Amino acid sequence: MKYILNLLLFLSFFTGYAQINNVLTTPPYYIKTARISDGQFPKSSPIIKLGNTLYFSFDDLQGDEKEYAYKIVRFEENWQETDLAVSEYIDGFDSDIITDTQNATGTLQSYTHYQLKIPNESTKILLSGNYIIQVLDEDDEVLFSLPFIVYEKKINIGVQVKWANDVSKKDQWQTVDFSLYKQSFPILNETQTLTTRIFQNNDISYYKEFHQPTFYKGEEWVYHYPNDAIFEGINEFRQFETKDLRGINYGIQYSELKQLYEFYPYKDYYRDHYLFYKDIDGAYFVKSDQADNPNTESDYIHVHFRFEDILDAGKRLYIIGQFNNFTPSDDYELKQNETGTYECTLTLKQGYYNYMYVTKDKDNQIDIAEVSGSYSQTENDYTVLAYYRAPGARYTRVIGIGKANSDQIK
């Protein structure tokens, strides 16, 4: 059975995705495994607490030790560039050379690994909010960029995941209730100054947004939107590993060695029922069983995805996960071959990967549940952020965070 997103979910998704997409530059073909992380394992997030370490890294498959620089750019709530001077949100410099570089060793694919931590001696972020990190080439042109969000804990947010109230959606959807606990932090004119957003599985381009509590209980502001704060439960993410170049890997049907190792996950099909197994909610991590340092000793592999079922007319098929920032772009489209199988080959670093399939129709509307179905018992992570722009303030802060997992659904 296939489940189609309702209009509200499409609007929420495209609003968030389009806003971020307008300020981002996609990595070129030779830049791989670009990621921003809070350092948590195995589920990392691009949502970082103010003052904590942000970890940024990527590989250049051209492997010729270029002199890349980074630049931190701040944005306001809806990803419009800030009016603040750099000195107001950065202590030090917003841009500097990336000096922590290492060449790959013992791999078939040569590459140079670049990594960066913030704060560092040159750069410290002073304000919460939306940010992107740009990588500049030797001509000071933006090579690519990634988004992240910095938050501070001025208020507490309690989050609960519940069954959908609507009986017709109870088996497929999950509802998120949450409360803001002000803790005497002054929030004025909240209907105009306060925005709350719910994110699913650390995908910061996909959210539901709310501007007003449904009722007040003193210092607790309750958000109960059973018909709006709902998300498709989807299904557990598909998964595979490529940790052992010469042995058995979970989810891999067979492999062969050509110029690089070629790995073939088992063929995928439509799912017409819920499949229970432990995933990491779309995340991935780099690992090689033969490597002491996975950053520089893990090889790159050609991974061949194959989907055997037939899509409805006019539908296109994409693969997404944290490894591509959940972005169904052209590079991740599966195309039909002469036998009718949908295929896509990706160059991925050794490790463990979660992924899922989504479809687009002729109007580029995305359906996240058509291929795998949607089930309310699926385990998903939810994060709630509170954005606040005080009356007369020149910038928006992210003043609170709350998290919950649907394995405690009520």
TAWO-V388604 format. One record per helix or strand. SS is the DSSP state (H for helix, E for strand). FROM is the first residue (numbers start at 1). LEN is the number of residues. If there is no record, write none. Layout:
ss->SS from->FROM len->LEN
ss->SS from->FROM len->LEN
This chain:
ss->H from->7 len->15
ss->E from->31 len->7
ss->E from->47 len->3
ss->E from->54 len->7
ss->E from->69 len->7
ss->E from->81 len->1
ss->H from->86 len->4
ss->E from->90 len->3
ss->E from->95 len->3
ss->E from->100 len->4
ss->E from->112 len->7
ss->E from->123 len->3
ss->E from->129 len->8
ss->E from->142 len->10
ss->E from->156 len->8
ss->H from->167 len->3
ss->E from->173 len->9
ss->H from->190 len->4
ss->E from->194 len->7
ss->E from->207 len->4
ss->E from->215 len->3
ss->E from->220 len->4
ss->E from->230 len->3
ss->E from->238 len->4
ss->E from->252 len->6
ss->E from->261 len->5
ss->E from->268 len->1
ss->E from->284 len->3
ss->H from->294 len->4
ss->E from->300 len->8
ss->E from->316 len->5
ss->H from->322 len->3
ss->H from->330 len->3
ss->E from->333 len->4
ss->E from->342 len->8
ss->E from->351 len->10
ss->E from->366 len->2
ss->E from->381 len->8
ss->E from->397 len->9
ss->H from->406 len->3
